Amino acid sequence: MSIMQYNGSGIVAMCGKDCVAIASDMRYGIQQQTIACDMHKVFKMTDNIFIGLSGLITDMQTLKQKFDFRMKMYSLRENRPMRPKIFSNLVSTILYEKRFGPFFCEPVIAGLDEKEGPFISAMDLIGAPVFAKDFVVAGTAGEELYGVCEAFWKPDMGPDELFETISQSLLAAVDRDCLAGWGAIVHVITKKGVITKKLKSRQD
């Protein structure tokens, strides 16, 4: 088993019309053993930037602390909040710094830029980014997520439709991956604010 599959996860981010959503499963497990069902894998970095971390949970916690520190240093130095694309570049740089002994994490970033609108990106464990206008996925349920997201996603969805689409995509995918699931959490970022909802999956 790959170290990237040791804990298991399923994370997806999707773009809508003037809104963006990011969702993850809630399972904390070690290989096939489930330990808890309330593990958060998506973290709020600013009011309009969220990051989801898939992979090894110890590295996930280390990276979260590094991102918090760098975000605070940026806001102190620049005296302004970080934009989603800048944050994506920061994450990529932090991962690439450790490319010879990498963090075993694959991040998914979702943000709403005041000027450029919805922004999503994903990276591998050494920080090579991919930018998309539809959706990005990560985790052990990644292949399953690709299939359902290709079928369900469509352009210019509103916040309610985007929530329904990302929720059904994630639940359908984690049902087909024994290392992910046990509930899910969805964050929809709009111009008015962030809507967070928890979902129950088949195993709950």
Secondary structure, DSSP 8 states (H G I E B T S, - for coil): --GGGSS--EEEEEE-SSEEEEEEE--EEETTEEEES----EEEEETTEEEEEEE-HHHHHHHHHHHHHHHHHHHHHHSS---HHHHHHHHHHHHHHTTTS--SEEEEEEEEETTTEEEEEEE-TT--EEEESSEEEEETTHHHHHHHHHHH--SS--HHHHHHHHHHHHHHHHTT-TTS-S-EEEEEEESS-EEEEEE--TT-
